[in-house]
């Protein structure tokens, strides 16, 4: 949601902290909330050369992190700065929690025992490290191979078995 249309924005002064620690007054054009924090679009004073060789005042606009790279100026109101906020998290996402990473990992049989390959979710604690990531289609192909079992610890069995068996088994009781 934007509080003020960008084309009607009137910039306000703000202090910008440069990489070497210097601070200068710039113009704040917009603010944006991101999943990683706030970004501020600031206009830094600069010069540029014209085609005919003259020098003229210019503004260099850049998005910087707040509060690391910007400081408010006492007595300046920032209420009218166009501000984009993230939508509130959906109640479904809050109930389900964070999404698990997508992909599957195959643990190949090792040693001389009768054990076969095991298919794990990518975030399973039993999954081998640095194994190639399999997309769903490839994981389903591997899961249908004789001797391959689906890990029950990470939920691979619960997630992939219905896809493998389809919906025909529902109501077979």
LINQUIDA-V502912 format. One record per residue. N is the residue number from 1. RES is the residue in one small letter. PHI is phi in radians with two decimals (* if undefined). NEAR is the number of other C-alpha atoms within 12 Angstrom. Layout:
[[N	RES	PHI	NEAR] [N	RES	PHI	NEAR]]
//
This chain:
[[1	x	*	15] [2	x	-1.76	21] [3	x	-1.43	18] [4	x	-2.41	20] [5	x	-1.03	16] [6	x	-1.05	21] [7	x	-1.26	12] [8	x	-1.82	14] [9	x	-1.16	22] [10	x	-2.01	20] [11	x	-1.16	29] [12	x	-2.11	28] [13	x	-1.25	28] [14	x	-2.64	34] [15	x	-1.59	30] [16	x	-1.99	34] [17	x	-1.65	23] [18	x	-1.38	20] [19	x	-0.96	13] [20	x	-1.55	9] [21	x	1.66	12] [22	x	-1.14	12] [23	x	-2.05	19] [24	x	-2.44	24] [25	x	-1.49	25] [26	x	-2.21	32] [27	x	-1.96	33] [28	x	-1.59	42] [29	x	-1.76	36] [30	x	-2.83	38] [31	x	-2.24	37] [32	x	-2.45	29] [33	x	-1.50	24] [34	x	-2.15	19] [35	x	-1.03	12] [36	x	-1.69	10] [37	x	2.22	17] [38	x	-1.56	23] [39	x	-2.08	26] [40	x	-2.09	38] [41	x	-1.56	35] [42	x	-2.05	35] [43	x	-1.87	28] [44	x	-1.57	30] [45	x	-1.20	22] [46	x	-2.69	16] [47	x	-2.11	13] [48	x	-2.47	15] [49	x	-1.61	12] [50	x	-1.55	11] [51	x	-1.10	8] [52	x	-1.59	8] [53	x	1.59	8] [54	x	-1.40	10] [55	x	-2.06	12] [56	x	-2.38	14] [57	x	-1.16	13] [58	x	-2.55	15] [59	x	-2.29	19] [60	x	-1.84	18] [61	x	-1.69	20] [62	x	-2.68	23] [63	x	-1.58	25] [64	x	-2.19	32] [65	x	-1.40	24] [66	x	-1.98	26] [67	x	-1.65	17] [68	x	-1.04	20] [69	x	-1.97	28] [70	x	-2.36	34] [71	x	-2.36	26] [72	x	-1.24	25] [73	x	-1.86	19] [74	x	-0.93	11] [75	x	1.48	9] [76	x	-1.69	17] [77	x	-1.58	15] [78	x	-1.88	26] [79	x	-1.13	18] [80	x	-1.57	21] [81	x	-1.23	30] [82	x	-0.98	27] [83	x	-2.28	26] [84	x	-1.76	23] [85	x	-1.95	19] [86	x	-1.16	17] [87	x	-1.17	13] [88	x	-1.10	13] [89	x	-1.08	14] [90	x	-1.22	12] [91	x	-1.15	10] [92	x	-1.14	11] [93	x	-1.12	12] [94	x	-1.12	11] [95	x	-1.22	10] [96	x	-1.39	11] [97	x	1.45	11] [98	x	-1.14	11] [99	x	-1.32	11] [100	x	-1.35	16] [101	x	-1.07	15] [102	x	-1.52	18] [103	x	2.09	26] [104	x	-2.37	38] [105	x	-2.28	36] [106	x	-1.74	38] [107	x	-1.71	33] [108	x	-1.31	21] [109	x	-1.11	17] [110	x	-2.23	13] [111	x	1.34	9] [112	x	-1.96	7] [113	x	-1.47	8] [114	x	-1.39	10] [115	x	-1.14	15] [116	x	-1.75	22] [117	x	-1.32	27] [118	x	-2.22	33] [119	x	-1.72	47] [120	x	-2.06	43] [121	x	-1.19	36] [122	x	-1.06	30] [123	x	-1.71	25] [124	x	-1.21	26] [125	x	-1.18	16] [126	x	-1.59	22] [127	x	-1.20	28] [128	x	-1.17	23] [129	x	-1.30	16] [130	x	1.10	13] [131	x	-1.38	19] [132	x	-1.12	20] [133	x	-1.45	24] [134	x	-1.79	24] [135	x	-1.27	20] [136	x	-0.95	24] [137	x	-1.04	16] [138	x	-1.19	19] [139	x	-1.08	35] [140	x	-1.14	29] [141	x	-1.06	19] [142	x	-1.14	28] [143	x	-1.12	34] [144	x	-1.44	21] [145	x	-1.26	18] [146	x	-1.03	13] [147	x	1.54	17] [148	x	-1.64	25] [149	x	-2.06	29] [150	x	-1.73	36] [151	x	-1.11	30] [152	x	-1.59	20] [153	x	-1.15	19] [154	x	-1.64	23] [155	x	1.62	23] [156	x	-1.03	35] [157	x	-1.10	25] [158	x	-1.18	19] [159	x	-1.48	26] [160	x	-1.61	30] [161	x	-1.01	22] [162	x	-1.08	18] [163	x	-1.24	20] [164	x	-1.21	23] [165	x	-1.53	16] [166	x	1.28	11] [167	x	-1.78	11] [168	x	-1.12	11] [169	x	-1.37	12] [170	x	-1.22	9] [171	x	1.48	6] [172	x	-1.44	6] [173	x	-1.12	5]]
//
